[in-house]
Amino acid sequence: MQVTQLNDKELILSYLDGNEKAFEELLSRHKQRIYTSIYLFVKDTAKAEDIFQDVFIKIVDTLRKGKYNHEGKFLQWALRISYNMCVDNFRRSKRRPTVSPTETFDIFDILENQEDNAEETIMKSQTHERIRKLVDSLPPEQREVVILRHYADMSFKEISQLTRVSINTALGRMRYALINIRRMMEEKHVTLQ
């Protein structure tokens, strides 16, 4: 059977039996979501790549030591590791870097979209920039929930488990984030068109 047809648990078992291709498939299957979630927290391409590599080194170490228990989903477990490493990174740096206009990575570049004309492309780019600035202006707990929900495409249950808060707290943070974004849009006369 080809590794592409195996589920995550089967890939892990195959990797532990010495099949390197199984781990390559596991990495390929989940790398985009994990990297994107890291990048959205650190907002620095080089730092995100470093943390991403550290996450997979930790995953490999945990798997090889036999400490991984496949009770939950592999992706959720990997996202928890990446989240914890991002938090550790912030604790070390004691400041949150901001996205500068010279950044080469933009989450909106990897999203599939239909071909637009130049005007539509410019309008979308400006809209995405406005939204990103509004999200960056949110308090950290609210920003975190918005990023995990809308950019990492996680459910509120997954967010609550990852951030170790109740589902109601995660929902409340999202609600207040949306209220704050609307308020900032009104105060700054921001339109999304």
The 8 nearest C-alpha neighbors of each residue, nearest first, counted from 0:
[[1, 2, 4, 5, 3, 9, 13, 21],
 [0, 2, 3, 4, 5, 21, 20, 24],
 [1, 3, 5, 4, 21, 0, 24, 10],
 [4, 2, 1, 5, 24, 6, 21, 0],
 [5, 3, 2, 1, 6, 0, 10, 9],
 [6, 4, 2, 3, 9, 10, 7, 1],
 [5, 7, 9, 8, 10, 4, 3, 2],
 [8, 6, 10, 9, 11, 73, 5, 25],
 [7, 9, 11, 10, 6, 12, 69, 73],
 [8, 10, 12, 6, 11, 7, 5, 13],
 [11, 9, 7, 13, 21, 8, 12, 5],
 [10, 12, 14, 8, 13, 9, 15, 7],
 [13, 11, 15, 9, 14, 10, 16, 8],
 [14, 12, 16, 10, 11, 15, 18, 9],
 [15, 13, 18, 11, 17, 21, 16, 12],
 [14, 16, 12, 17, 13, 11, 63, 18],
 [17, 15, 13, 14, 18, 12, 11, 19],
 [18, 16, 14, 15, 19, 13, 21, 12],
 [17, 19, 14, 20, 13, 21, 16, 15],
 [20, 18, 21, 22, 14, 17, 23, 13],
 [21, 19, 23, 22, 18, 24, 2, 14],
 [22, 20, 10, 24, 14, 19, 23, 18],
 [21, 23, 25, 24, 19, 20, 14, 26],
 [22, 24, 20, 26, 21, 25, 27, 19],
 [25, 23, 27, 21, 22, 26, 28, 20],
 [26, 24, 22, 28, 23, 27, 21, 29],
 [27, 25, 23, 24, 28, 30, 29, 22],
 [26, 28, 24, 25, 30, 29, 23, 31],
 [27, 29, 25, 26, 24, 30, 31, 23],
 [30, 28, 26, 27, 31, 32, 33, 25],
 [29, 31, 33, 26, 27, 32, 34, 28],
 [30, 32, 34, 33, 29, 35, 28, 27],
 [33, 31, 35, 34, 30, 29, 36, 151],
 [32, 34, 30, 36, 35, 31, 78, 37],
 [35, 33, 37, 31, 36, 32, 30, 51],
 [36, 34, 38, 32, 37, 33, 31, 39],
 [35, 37, 39, 33, 34, 38, 151, 32],
 [38, 36, 34, 40, 35, 39, 47, 33],
 [39, 37, 47, 35, 42, 41, 40, 36],
 [38, 40, 36, 42, 37, 41, 35, 146],
 [39, 41, 37, 38, 42, 36, 85, 143],
 [40, 42, 38, 43, 39, 37, 47, 96],
 [43, 41, 38, 39, 98, 40, 97, 96],
 [42, 44, 46, 41, 45, 47, 38, 98],
 [43, 45, 47, 46, 48, 42, 38, 104],
 [44, 46, 48, 47, 43, 49, 50, 42],
 [47, 45, 49, 43, 48, 44, 50, 41],
 [46, 48, 38, 44, 50, 49, 45, 37],
 [47, 49, 51, 45, 46, 50, 44, 52],
 [50, 48, 46, 52, 51, 47, 53, 45],
 [49, 51, 53, 47, 52, 48, 54, 46],
 [52, 50, 48, 54, 49, 53, 47, 34],
 [51, 53, 49, 55, 54, 50, 56, 48],
 [54, 52, 50, 56, 51, 55, 57, 49],
 [55, 53, 51, 57, 52, 56, 81, 50],
 [54, 56, 58, 57, 52, 53, 59, 51],
 [55, 57, 53, 59, 58, 54, 60, 52],
 [56, 58, 60, 54, 55, 59, 61, 53],
 [57, 59, 55, 61, 56, 60, 62, 54],
 [58, 60, 62, 56, 57, 61, 63, 55],
 [61, 59, 57, 63, 58, 62, 64, 56],
 [60, 62, 58, 64, 66, 59, 63, 67],
 [61, 63, 59, 65, 60, 64, 67, 58],
 [64, 62, 60, 65, 61, 59, 15, 66],
 [63, 65, 61, 62, 66, 60, 67, 59],
 [64, 66, 62, 63, 67, 61, 68, 60],
 [67, 65, 61, 64, 62, 68, 63, 60],
 [68, 66, 62, 65, 61, 69, 64, 58],
 [67, 69, 70, 66, 71, 65, 62, 73],
 [70, 68, 71, 67, 8, 72, 73, 76],
 [71, 69, 68, 72, 73, 67, 76, 8],
 [72, 70, 69, 73, 76, 75, 68, 74],
 [71, 73, 75, 74, 76, 69, 70, 7],
 [72, 74, 76, 75, 77, 71, 7, 69],
 [75, 73, 77, 76, 72, 78, 29, 33],
 [74, 76, 78, 72, 77, 73, 79, 157],
 [75, 77, 79, 73, 74, 78, 72, 80],
 [78, 76, 74, 80, 79, 75, 73, 81],
 [79, 77, 81, 75, 80, 76, 82, 74],
 [78, 80, 82, 76, 161, 77, 81, 83],
 [81, 79, 77, 83, 78, 82, 84, 54],
 [82, 80, 78, 84, 79, 83, 54, 85],
 [83, 81, 79, 85, 84, 80, 78, 86],
 [84, 82, 86, 80, 85, 81, 79, 87],
 [83, 85, 87, 81, 86, 82, 88, 80],
 [84, 86, 88, 82, 87, 83, 81, 89],
 [85, 87, 83, 89, 88, 84, 90, 82],
 [88, 86, 84, 90, 85, 89, 83, 91],
 [87, 89, 85, 91, 86, 90, 84, 92],
 [90, 88, 92, 86, 91, 87, 93, 85],
 [89, 91, 87, 93, 88, 92, 86, 94],
 [90, 92, 88, 89, 93, 87, 94, 86],
 [91, 93, 89, 94, 90, 88, 95, 87],
 [94, 92, 90, 89, 91, 95, 88, 96],
 [95, 93, 92, 89, 96, 90, 91, 88],
 [94, 96, 97, 89, 93, 41, 92, 42],
 [97, 95, 94, 42, 41, 98, 43, 99],
 [96, 98, 99, 42, 95, 135, 43, 41],
 [99, 97, 42, 102, 100, 96, 43, 101],
 [98, 100, 101, 102, 97, 42, 96, 43],
 [99, 101, 102, 98, 103, 128, 97, 104],
 [102, 100, 99, 103, 98, 104, 105, 43],
 [103, 101, 100, 104, 99, 98, 105, 43],
 [102, 104, 101, 105, 44, 100, 99, 43],
 [105, 103, 102, 106, 44, 108, 43, 107],
 [104, 106, 107, 108, 103, 109, 102, 39],
 [107, 105, 108, 109, 104, 110, 35, 150],
 [106, 108, 110, 105, 109, 127, 124, 111],
 [109, 107, 105, 106, 110, 104, 111, 112],
 [110, 108, 107, 106, 111, 105, 104, 112],
 [111, 109, 107, 108, 112, 106, 105, 150],
 [112, 110, 109, 113, 108, 107, 114, 106],
 [113, 111, 110, 114, 115, 109, 108, 107],
 [112, 114, 115, 111, 116, 110, 120, 119],
 [113, 115, 112, 116, 120, 119, 117, 111],
 [116, 114, 119, 120, 113, 117, 118, 112],
 [115, 117, 119, 118, 120, 114, 121, 113],
 [116, 118, 120, 119, 121, 115, 122, 114],
 [119, 117, 121, 120, 116, 122, 115, 123],
 [120, 118, 122, 116, 121, 117, 115, 123],
 [119, 121, 117, 123, 118, 122, 115, 124],
 [122, 120, 124, 118, 119, 123, 125, 117],
 [121, 123, 119, 125, 124, 120, 126, 118],
 [124, 122, 126, 120, 125, 121, 119, 127],
 [123, 125, 121, 127, 122, 126, 120, 128],
 [124, 126, 128, 122, 123, 127, 121, 129],
 [125, 127, 123, 129, 191, 128, 124, 122],
 [128, 126, 130, 124, 129, 125, 131, 123],
 [127, 129, 125, 131, 126, 130, 124, 132],
 [130, 128, 126, 132, 127, 131, 125, 133],
 [131, 129, 133, 127, 132, 128, 134, 126],
 [130, 132, 128, 134, 133, 129, 127, 135],
 [133, 131, 135, 129, 130, 134, 128, 136],
 [132, 134, 130, 136, 135, 131, 180, 129],
 [133, 135, 131, 136, 137, 132, 142, 130],
 [136, 134, 132, 133, 137, 131, 142, 97],
 [137, 135, 133, 134, 132, 138, 142, 180],
 [136, 138, 142, 134, 135, 141, 139, 176],
 [137, 139, 141, 140, 142, 136, 176, 135],
 [140, 138, 142, 141, 143, 137, 135, 136],
 [141, 139, 143, 142, 138, 144, 172, 137],
 [140, 142, 172, 176, 144, 143, 139, 138],
 [143, 141, 139, 145, 137, 140, 144, 134],
 [142, 144, 140, 146, 141, 145, 139, 147],
 [145, 143, 147, 141, 146, 142, 148, 173],
 [146, 144, 148, 142, 143, 147, 149, 141],
 [147, 145, 150, 143, 144, 149, 148, 142],
 [146, 148, 151, 144, 145, 153, 150, 149],
 [149, 147, 153, 152, 145, 146, 144, 151],
 [150, 148, 152, 146, 145, 147, 151, 153],
 [149, 151, 146, 152, 147, 148, 36, 145],
 [150, 152, 147, 153, 36, 148, 149, 32],
 [153, 151, 148, 149, 150, 147, 154, 146],
 [154, 152, 148, 151, 147, 157, 158, 155],
 [155, 153, 157, 156, 158, 148, 152, 147],
 [154, 156, 158, 157, 159, 166, 169, 153],
 [155, 157, 159, 154, 158, 166, 160, 153],
 [158, 156, 160, 154, 155, 159, 153, 161],
 [159, 157, 155, 161, 160, 156, 162, 154],
 [158, 160, 164, 156, 166, 162, 165, 157],
 [161, 159, 163, 157, 158, 162, 156, 164],
 [160, 162, 158, 79, 163, 159, 157, 78],
 [161, 163, 159, 160, 164, 158, 79, 82],
 [164, 162, 160, 159, 161, 165, 158, 166],
 [163, 165, 159, 162, 168, 166, 160, 169],
 [166, 164, 168, 167, 159, 169, 163, 160],
 [165, 167, 169, 159, 168, 156, 170, 155],
 [168, 166, 170, 165, 169, 171, 164, 159],
 [167, 169, 171, 165, 166, 170, 172, 164],
 [170, 168, 166, 172, 171, 167, 159, 173],
 [171, 169, 167, 173, 168, 172, 166, 174],
 [170, 172, 168, 174, 173, 169, 167, 175],
 [173, 171, 141, 169, 175, 174, 170, 176],
 [172, 174, 176, 170, 171, 175, 141, 144],
 [173, 175, 171, 177, 176, 172, 170, 178],
 [176, 174, 178, 172, 177, 173, 179, 171],
 [177, 175, 173, 179, 141, 174, 178, 172],
 [176, 178, 180, 174, 179, 175, 181, 173],
 [179, 177, 175, 181, 176, 180, 182, 174],
 [180, 178, 182, 176, 177, 181, 175, 183],
 [179, 181, 177, 183, 182, 178, 184, 176],
 [182, 180, 184, 178, 179, 183, 177, 185],
 [181, 183, 179, 185, 184, 180, 186, 178],
 [184, 182, 186, 180, 185, 181, 187, 179],
 [183, 185, 189, 181, 187, 182, 188, 186],
 [186, 184, 188, 182, 183, 187, 181, 189],
 [187, 185, 183, 188, 184, 182, 189, 181],
 [186, 188, 184, 189, 185, 183, 182, 190],
 [189, 187, 185, 184, 186, 190, 183, 182],
 [190, 188, 184, 187, 185, 191, 129, 183],
 [191, 189, 192, 188, 184, 126, 129, 185],
 [190, 192, 126, 189, 129, 130, 125, 127],
 [191, 190, 126, 122, 123, 125, 189, 119]]
